[in-house]
Amino acid sequence: MTLVFWVSVVAVAYVYVGYPLVLRGWARLRPRNGRLQTSDFEREPPVSIVIAARNEGHRLAARIDNLLSLDYPADKRQIIVVSDGSTDDTIDVLARYGDTVETLAISSSGKALAVNAGVARAAHEIIVFADARQIFAPAALRELVAPLGDPSVGAVTGELLLDAESPCRRAGGDRRAFERRRAARDEAGDRRLDDRRRTVRSTIADGVGLYWKYEKQIRRFESAIDSTLGATGAIYAMRRSLFRPLPADTLLDDVLTPMRVVLAGYRVVFNERALAFDRAAVDADAEARRKIRTLAGNYQILALEPRLLLPWRNRVWLQYVSHKIGRLVVPYAMLAIFSASIVLAVTNLFYVAVLAAQVGLYLLAGCGALIEYRGQIADGKFAAMPRPLARAVRRVA
């Protein structure tokens, strides 16, 4: 059990601490993003923006207005919105824009097939993928397509800033950088939109924001070395010639599509100057659903693209195993650490301390969950819960 304990500890430590440190050193020794090649690539190439939407009528007007206000030539911008079996006023909202927005209505088929339909309608070589919820900074589109001037780059992902993130801390305390980011955010969407986004206050925003900044730093390092291992679904662009239709049940299109670009021999780079803005998940339940979907999606990608596990086919094999596969291993490693600690606690005080620390952390997590549920009950979220169960949860919380 001692071997199981230490192997599991090393695995978890490597995934969350060791791998980022390896990337940091590697990026300093072999930075590639600073050496992007130039070609005859047009400065402002024509782009097709694809949005898959289902019952997003309440958001689409603000979203389309934002896209129309971007600092990019209107005659080089095709906006395609695919209505995936919407039953609200999505079609009516889009109809107000006439020929400015190309509307494609399909039966309820899921996001993957909606994306396929949007790409099939695209008239230009560069496809920009966006969602209905977020907004872009004015220069986002220009910044997003710029790295594609390097023929080795097949896709570019932008940076998504959550409302929980502090632009001042994100910029390392540079006040001028903070002001630039705040100006971009304010110009991208008016104050009324910003206020509406904050009417539902997130109970986990700080934690999600901190973790998201950690993830983006890993993406910066991966991009500097060669390629990121996915894209931000709310803001990324790619060459249409590299797009392969998605299976209908695809869970993580913004990971599967970029990894196929990598398998085709191209790079996927991160450009932090291409900004989009969003807010964190409202509560722990929403974040848990997102995490479960992400884990399931990563297992699915392995089934769809087993080539990713072959180092002679996957140019970023070490990064993929360390980042994606490692995250799948961590839950089992944590369970192994806990189980081994119980067995080893009778042999050494060190393992007693480790076991106590784990129990303490899990109890703190449980207390946080109870506080979350207490707030949800107070807000009436569990109004449909059976009364005895609701009373029990309230009493414990």
C-alpha positions in Angstrom: 0.0 0.0 0.0 3.0 2.3 0.5 3.8 2.1 -3.2 0.1 2.7 -4.1 0.1 5.8 -1.8 3.2 7.4 -3.2 2.6 6.6 -6.8 -0.9 8.2 -6.5 0.6 11.3 -4.7 3.2 11.7 -7.4 0.5 11.4 -10.1 -1.7 14.1 -8.6 1.2 16.4 -7.8 2.5 16.0 -11.4 -0.8 16.8 -13.0 -1.5 20.0 -11.1 2.0 21.2 -10.2 4.7 19.3 -12.0 3.2 19.6 -15.5 2.7 23.4 -15.3 6.3 23.8 -14.1 7.6 21.6 -16.9 5.6 23.7 -19.4 7.0 26.9 -18.0 10.6 25.8 -18.3 9.9 24.3 -21.8 8.2 27.5 -23.0 11.2 29.6 -21.9 13.6 27.3 -23.7 11.6 26.8 -26.9 9.1 29.7 -27.4 7.4 29.3 -30.8 4.6 31.9 -30.6 7.1 34.7 -30.9 8.2 33.3 -34.2 4.9 33.1 -36.1 5.6 33.1 -39.8 4.1 35.6 -42.2 2.7 34.9 -45.6 0.5 36.6 -48.2 -2.4 36.2 -45.8 -4.8 39.1 -46.1 -4.8 41.4 -43.1 -8.6 41.4 -42.8 -9.7 38.1 -44.5 -13.3 37.3 -45.0 -14.7 35.3 -42.1 -17.9 33.3 -41.5 -19.1 33.5 -37.9 -21.2 30.4 -36.8 -23.5 30.4 -33.8 -25.5 27.4 -32.8 -28.5 28.5 -30.8 -31.5 26.8 -29.2 -34.1 28.9 -27.5 -31.8 31.9 -27.2 -34.2 34.5 -28.3 -33.7 36.6 -25.1 -30.0 36.9 -25.8 -29.6 37.0 -29.5 -30.4 40.6 -30.1 -27.6 41.8 -27.8 -25.3 39.2 -29.3 -25.9 40.1 -32.9 -25.6 43.8 -32.1 -22.2 43.1 -30.5 -21.0 41.2 -33.6 -22.2 44.0 -35.9 -20.3 46.6 -33.8 -16.9 44.8 -34.1 -14.0 46.6 -35.6 -14.0 44.6 -38.8 -15.2 45.3 -42.3 -18.9 44.5 -42.6 -18.4 43.3 -46.2 -16.0 40.6 -45.0 -18.1 39.3 -42.2 -20.8 36.6 -42.7 -22.9 35.9 -39.6 -24.7 32.5 -39.6 -27.1 31.5 -36.8 -28.3 28.0 -36.7 -31.6 27.6 -34.8 -31.5 24.1 -33.3 -35.2 23.3 -33.0 -35.9 26.5 -31.1 -39.4 26.8 -29.8 -39.2 30.4 -28.5 -38.9 33.7 -30.5 -35.4 32.9 -31.8 -36.5 33.0 -35.5 -38.5 36.2 -35.0 -35.6 38.0 -33.3 -33.2 37.0 -36.1 -35.8 38.1 -38.8 -35.4 41.7 -37.6 -31.8 41.7 -39.0 -32.9 40.8 -42.5 -30.1 39.8 -44.8 -27.4 40.9 -42.3 -27.8 37.6 -40.5 -28.2 34.3 -42.3 -30.7 32.2 -40.4 -30.7 28.4 -40.7 -33.5 26.6 -38.9 -33.1 22.8 -38.4 -35.0 20.3 -36.3 -33.8 19.7 -32.8 -30.5 17.8 -33.5 -28.0 18.9 -30.9 -25.2 21.4 -31.0 -22.8 19.2 -33.0 -25.1 18.9 -36.0 -26.1 22.5 -35.7 -22.4 23.4 -36.0 -22.0 21.1 -39.0 -25.0 22.8 -40.7 -23.5 26.3 -40.0 -20.1 25.4 -41.4 -21.7 23.9 -44.5 -23.4 27.3 -45.1 -20.2 29.2 -44.6 -18.9 31.1 -47.6 -15.4 31.8 -46.4 -12.2 29.9 -45.6 -12.0 31.1 -42.1 -14.7 30.0 -39.7 -15.2 31.7 -36.3 -17.2 29.8 -33.7 -19.1 31.8 -31.1 -21.9 31.3 -28.6 -25.1 33.3 -28.0 -24.3 34.2 -24.4 -20.9 35.9 -24.5 -19.8 39.2 -26.0 -16.6 40.1 -28.0 -14.3 43.0 -27.4 -14.2 45.4 -30.4 -10.9 44.1 -31.7 -11.5 40.4 -30.9 -12.2 39.3 -34.5 -9.1 41.0 -35.9 -6.9 39.5 -33.2 -8.5 36.1 -33.6 -7.6 35.8 -37.3 -4.2 37.4 -37.2 -2.2 34.3 -36.2 -3.6 32.4 -39.2 -1.2 34.4 -41.3 1.3 31.7 -40.2 0.6 28.7 -42.6 1.6 26.3 -39.8 -1.3 27.6 -37.6 -4.6 25.8 -38.2 -6.8 27.3 -35.4 -6.7 30.1 -32.9 -8.5 30.3 -29.6 -9.2 33.6 -27.8 -9.3 34.5 -24.1 -12.6 34.3 -22.2 -12.7 36.6 -19.2 -15.2 35.8 -16.5 -16.8 38.5 -14.3 -15.1 36.9 -11.3 -11.6 37.6 -12.7 -9.8 40.8 -11.7 -8.3 42.4 -14.8 -5.8 44.2 -12.6 -4.5 41.0 -11.0 -4.7 39.3 -14.4 -2.4 42.0 -15.9 0.1 41.5 -13.1 -0.7 44.8 -11.4 -0.2 46.9 -14.6 -2.8 49.7 -14.2 -2.7 50.6 -17.8 -3.4 47.0 -18.9 -6.2 47.0 -16.4 -7.7 50.2 -17.9 -7.4 48.8 -21.5 -9.2 45.6 -20.6 -11.9 47.5 -18.7 -12.4 49.8 -21.7 -12.7 46.8 -24.0 -15.3 45.2 -21.8 -17.3 48.3 -21.5 -17.2 49.0 -25.2 -18.1 45.4 -26.1 -21.4 45.5 -24.3 -23.3 48.4 -22.8 -24.0 48.8 -19.0 -27.5 47.4 -19.2 -26.3 44.1 -20.6 -23.6 44.0 -17.9 -26.2 44.7 -15.2 -28.5 42.0 -16.5 -25.6 39.5 -16.3 -25.1 40.3 -12.6 -28.7 40.1 -11.5 -28.1 36.4 -10.7 -25.1 36.5 -8.4 -22.8 33.5 -8.6 -22.1 31.7 -5.4 -18.9 30.1 -6.7 -17.5 32.9 -8.9 -14.2 33.4 -7.0 -13.3 29.8 -7.1 -14.2 29.2 -10.7 -12.4 32.4 -11.7 -9.2 31.4 -10.0 -9.3 27.9 -11.5 -10.0 29.3 -15.0 -7.0 31.6 -14.7 -4.9 28.6 -13.8 -6.2 26.8 -16.9 -5.5 29.7 -19.2 -1.9 29.9 -18.0 -1.4 26.3 -18.9 -2.9 27.1 -22.4 -0.4 30.0 -22.8 2.5 27.7 -22.0 1.2 24.9 -24.3 0.6 27.4 -27.1 4.1 28.9 -26.7 5.6 25.4 -27.0 3.4 24.2 -29.9 -0.3 23.9 -29.5 -3.1 24.1 -27.0 -5.1 21.0 -26.4 -8.5 22.6 -27.1 -10.2 25.9 -27.6 -12.6 28.2 -25.8 -15.9 27.3 -27.5 -17.1 30.9 -27.1 -14.3 32.4 -29.2 -12.1 30.4 -31.6 -11.3 30.4 -35.4 -10.0 27.8 -37.8 -9.4 27.1 -41.4 -12.5 25.6 -43.0 -10.4 23.1 -45.0 -9.4 21.5 -41.7 -12.9 21.1 -40.3 -14.4 17.6 -40.2 -18.1 17.1 -39.5 -18.8 16.3 -35.9 -20.6 13.1 -34.8 -24.1 13.9 -33.6 -23.5 13.0 -30.0 -20.2 15.0 -29.6 -20.0 16.5 -26.1 -16.8 18.7 -26.4 -16.8 20.1 -30.0 -14.3 22.7 -28.8 -11.8 20.0 -27.9 -12.4 17.4 -30.6 -12.2 19.9 -33.5 -8.9 21.6 -32.4 -7.3 18.2 -31.6 -8.2 17.1 -35.1 -6.4 20.2 -36.4 -3.3 19.1 -34.4 -3.6 15.5 -35.8 -3.7 17.1 -39.3 -0.2 18.6 -38.6 -1.2 22.1 -37.7 -0.8 24.2 -34.6 -3.6 25.6 -32.4 -2.5 28.8 -30.7 -3.8 30.9 -27.9 -4.1 34.7 -28.5 -4.9 36.5 -25.3 -5.6 39.7 -27.2 -8.8 38.2 -28.7 -11.2 38.8 -25.8 -14.6 37.6 -25.0 -16.6 38.2 -21.8 -18.9 36.0 -19.8 -19.9 35.3 -16.2 -19.1 32.3 -14.0 -21.6 29.5 -13.4 -24.5 30.6 -11.1 -24.0 27.9 -8.5 -22.2 24.6 -7.7 -24.8 22.5 -9.4 -24.3 24.2 -12.7 -20.5 24.0 -12.4 -20.8 20.3 -11.4 -22.8 19.6 -14.5 -20.2 21.3 -16.6 -17.4 19.3 -15.0 -19.2 16.0 -15.5 -19.8 16.9 -19.1 -16.2 17.7 -19.6 -15.0 14.5 -18.1 -17.5 12.4 -20.1 -16.4 14.4 -23.2 -12.8 13.6 -22.7 -13.5 9.9 -22.5 -15.6 10.2 -25.7 -12.8 11.9 -27.5 -10.5 9.0 -26.8 -13.1 6.7 -28.4 -13.5 8.9 -31.4 -9.8 9.7 -31.9 -7.7 6.9 -30.5 -4.8 8.3 -32.6 -4.3 10.8 -29.8 -2.7 8.1 -27.7 -0.1 7.3 -30.3 3.0 9.5 -29.8 4.0 9.1 -33.5 0.7 10.4 -34.6 0.0 13.1 -32.0 2.6 15.9 -32.1 1.6 17.0 -28.6 1.4 13.5 -27.1 3.2 14.4 -23.9 1.0 17.4 -23.3 -2.1 15.4 -24.0 -1.2 12.6 -21.7 -0.1 15.0 -18.9 -3.1 17.4 -19.2 -6.1 15.5 -20.5 -5.4 11.9 -19.5 -3.9 13.0 -16.3 -7.1 14.8 -15.3 -9.0 11.5 -15.9 -6.6 9.6 -13.7 -6.7 12.1 -10.7 -10.1 11.0 -9.2 -8.9 7.4 -9.0 -5.5 8.5 -7.6 -7.3 10.6 -4.9 -9.4 7.5 -4.0 -6.2 5.4 -3.9 -4.5 8.0 -1.6 -7.5 8.0 0.8 -7.8 4.2 0.9 -4.0 3.7 1.3 -3.9 6.3 4.1 -6.5 4.4 6.1 -4.5 1.2 5.8 -1.1 2.9 6.6 -2.4 5.0 9.4 -1.8 2.2 11.9 1.9 2.0 10.9 3.1 5.6 11.0 2.0 9.0 12.4 2.8 10.6 9.1 0.0 8.7 7.5 -2.3 9.6 10.4 -1.7 13.2 9.7 -2.2 12.8 6.0 -5.5 10.9 6.6 -6.6 13.7 9.0 -5.8 16.3 6.5 -7.9 14.5 3.8 -10.8 14.1 6.1 -10.6 17.7 7.1 -10.6 18.9 3.5 -13.6 16.6 2.6 -15.5 17.9 5.6 -14.8 21.5 4.6 -16.1 20.6 1.1 -19.2 19.1 2.6 -19.8 22.2 4.7 -19.5 24.3 1.6 -22.0 22.2 -0.2 -24.4 22.5 2.7 -24.1 26.2 2.7 -24.8 26.2 -1.0 -27.9 24.1 -0.6 -29.1 26.3 2.3 -28.9 29.3 0.0 -30.7 27.5 -2.7 -33.5 26.6 -0.3 -33.7 30.2 0.9 -34.1 31.3 -2.7 -36.9 28.7 -3.3 -34.9 26.6 -5.7 -35.9 23.5 -3.9 -39.6 24.4 -3.7 -40.4 21.1 -5.4 -38.4 19.0 -3.0 -40.4 16.8 -0.7 -41.0 18.7 2.5 -39.3 16.1 4.9 -36.2 16.1 2.7 -36.1 19.9 2.5 -36.5 20.2 6.3 -33.7 17.7 6.8 -31.3 19.6 4.5 -32.3 22.9 6.0 -31.7 21.5 9.5 -28.2 20.2 8.7 -27.3 23.3 6.8 
